[in-house]
Amino acid sequence: MIFQIHYRIHSRCLSSVRQFHIFRNPEHFSNLQRQLRQTKLAIAARLTEYIVIDCSFSNEYNPNENYYQRLQLKIHSCFTSLYRYHSPSFVILCNVCTDESAKSLRNSPYCQATSLSYLDLFPRESLVYLSPDSPNIMNEYEHNMIYVLGGIFQKTKTERLTFEKAQAEQIRHQSLPLQKYLKFSSNASPVLSLNQVYNILMTLKHTNNNWFEALKCIPERCLAR
């Protein structure tokens, strides 16, 4: 198997649960929550249920913006709501650079980072690149597909990045049906953050494609009244 998942997490987590009565310190309880999240993700990895984040966009940001550090914060925010899902998909970070700037991202306890492309790891026909610029509207979550999300956290120098990359690599691409179900306020962007897209996908996965439930992941302040 390509990705080395440390299954010791599971036994360590069970041991922590048995000692639950000692968690009087908030830090101890936080450690337990982290171990529970790691256990869920390790199980998903063993079941080959993956979400890919494409981390190849560092050139679109100025060096002082600390692309990998800021991206790590966005990626880790995906895992704060794992308690909602009995089988959250394991996250693989592809196209991560090998220098020191991405060291903390490569050492993340919640995901697997690699400098390889997703095309080196998975069959092209199993990939779907989600892009807000794709004209192909997503109708349902397909359990046999691996969704690719662009590692972008704010406006980039170049527009339509993920759409054009999917086209260049001849990967199937889709956009979320936001306009079908929602009306955004005039000062809100219809381009969603990584954690919002991840939670939408996981809600669809766990609710038999209930879009009304899934789109509750978008804050009400972004929507027109």
JOQUIPE-V62407 format. One record per residue. N is the residue number from 1. RES is the residue in one letter. SS is DSSP state (@ for helix, = for strand, . for the rest). PHI is phi in whole degrees, -180 to 180 (999 if undefined). PSI is psi in whole degrees, 0 to 359 (none if undefined). Layout:
N;RES;SS;PHI;PSI  N;RES;SS;PHI;PSI
This chain:
1;M;.;999;139  2;I;.;-65;317  3;F;.;-101;127  4;Q;.;-89;104  5;I;.;-98;133  6;H;.;-89;97  7;Y;.;-74;355  8;R;@;-62;339  9;I;@;-53;317  10;H;@;-62;311  11;S;@;-67;324  12;R;@;-65;322  13;C;@;-66;315  14;L;@;-61;322  15;S;@;-62;321  16;S;@;-66;322  17;V;@;-64;320  18;R;@;-62;331  19;Q;.;-97;25  20;F;@;-57;330  21;H;@;-66;346  22;I;@;-89;357  23;F;.;-83;66  24;R;.;-88;335  25;N;.;-85;129  26;P;@;-55;328  27;E;@;-65;323  28;H;@;-64;317  29;F;@;-65;322  30;S;@;-62;320  31;N;@;-63;321  32;L;@;-64;315  33;Q;@;-59;319  34;R;@;-64;319  35;Q;@;-67;324  36;L;@;-64;319  37;R;@;-63;316  38;Q;@;-62;323  39;T;@;-65;314  40;K;@;-59;317  41;L;@;-70;325  42;A;@;-64;321  43;I;@;-64;318  44;A;@;-62;320  45;A;@;-64;322  46;R;@;-67;331  47;L;.;-89;5  48;T;.;55;42  49;E;.;-102;106  50;Y;=;-121;148  51;I;=;-121;133  52;V;=;-105;137  53;I;=;-113;122  54;D;=;-85;111  55;C;.;-103;39  56;S;.;-100;18  57;F;.;-109;22  58;S;@;-63;331  59;N;@;-69;346  60;E;@;-83;357  61;Y;.;-124;152  62;N;.;-71;148  63;P;@;-55;325  64;N;@;-74;357  65;E;@;-87;356  66;N;.;50;64  67;Y;@;-50;308  68;Y;@;-70;324  69;Q;@;-66;315  70;R;@;-69;323  71;L;@;-64;322  72;Q;@;-60;318  73;L;@;-61;317  74;K;@;-66;319  75;I;@;-67;316  76;H;@;-66;334  77;S;@;-68;342  78;C;@;-65;335  79;F;@;-99;3  80;T;.;-74;342  81;S;.;-113;23  82;L;@;-64;338  83;Y;@;-62;341  84;R;@;-74;338  85;Y;.;-118;133  86;H;.;-79;340  87;S;.;-143;69  88;P;.;-69;145  89;S;.;-74;143  90;F;=;-76;139  91;V;=;-100;129  92;I;=;-115;127  93;L;=;-97;117  94;C;=;-107;159  95;N;.;61;37  96;V;.;-86;132  97;C;.;-68;161  98;T;.;-100;3  99;D;.;-87;182  100;E;@;-66;336  101;S;@;-63;336  102;A;@;-109;15  103;K;@;-60;314  104;S;@;-65;326  105;L;@;-69;321  106;R;@;-68;335  107;N;.;-97;12  108;S;.;-62;136  109;P;.;-79;353  110;Y;.;-106;349  111;C;=;-149;170  112;Q;=;-111;125  113;A;=;-107;144  114;T;.;-149;151  115;S;.;-82;352  116;L;.;-74;156  117;S;.;-81;156  118;Y;@;-62;336  119;L;@;-72;339  120;D;@;-80;342  121;L;@;-106;329  122;F;.;-132;152  123;P;.;-62;140  124;R;@;-56;322  125;E;@;-72;350  126;S;@;-95;0  127;L;=;-104;143  128;V;=;-132;118  129;Y;=;-91;120  130;L;=;-86;123  131;S;.;-140;135  132;P;.;-66;345  133;D;.;-96;356  134;S;.;-71;137  135;P;.;-80;352  136;N;.;-88;112  137;I;=;-83;131  138;M;.;-73;129  139;N;.;-100;326  140;E;.;-155;158  141;Y;.;-78;125  142;E;.;-103;115  143;H;.;-68;339  144;N;.;-92;3  145;M;.;-106;157  146;I;=;-111;117  147;Y;=;-88;136  148;V;=;-109;128  149;L;=;-113;139  150;G;=;-74;133  151;G;.;-79;69  152;I;.;-125;134  153;F;.;-122;357  154;Q;.;-164;179  155;K;.;-60;136  156;T;.;-103;171  157;K;.;-65;324  158;T;.;-109;138  159;E;.;-89;161  160;R;.;57;33  161;L;@;-59;306  162;T;@;-69;323  163;F;@;-64;313  164;E;@;-68;327  165;K;@;-68;318  166;A;@;-61;319  167;Q;@;-65;315  168;A;@;-63;325  169;E;.;-91;3  170;Q;.;56;47  171;I;.;-106;140  172;R;=;-58;140  173;H;=;-135;153  174;Q;=;-148;161  175;S;=;-124;155  176;L;.;-73;147  177;P;.;-81;55  178;L;@;-65;317  179;Q;@;-68;336  180;K;@;-72;325  181;Y;@;-110;340  182;L;.;-131;158  183;K;.;-128;116  184;F;=;-81;151  185;S;.;-69;162  186;S;.;-65;334  187;N;.;-103;12  188;A;.;-110;146  189;S;.;-91;136  190;P;.;-79;0  191;V;.;-85;119  192;L;.;-89;159  193;S;.;-81;166  194;L;@;-57;314  195;N;@;-67;327  196;Q;@;-66;316  197;V;@;-66;317  198;Y;@;-59;314  199;N;@;-69;328  200;I;@;-63;313  201;L;@;-62;317  202;M;@;-69;325  203;T;@;-67;317  204;L;@;-59;317  205;K;@;-61;323  206;H;@;-98;355  207;T;.;-124;20  208;N;.;57;48  209;N;.;63;46  210;N;.;-86;97  211;W;@;-67;325  212;F;@;-63;322  213;E;@;-73;318  214;A;@;-64;321  215;L;@;-78;358  216;K;@;-69;349  217;C;@;-69;344  218;I;.;-88;125  219;P;.;-59;142  220;E;@;-63;334  221;R;@;-65;341  222;C;@;-84;350  223;L;=;-104;151  224;A;.;-71;143  225;R;.;-83;none
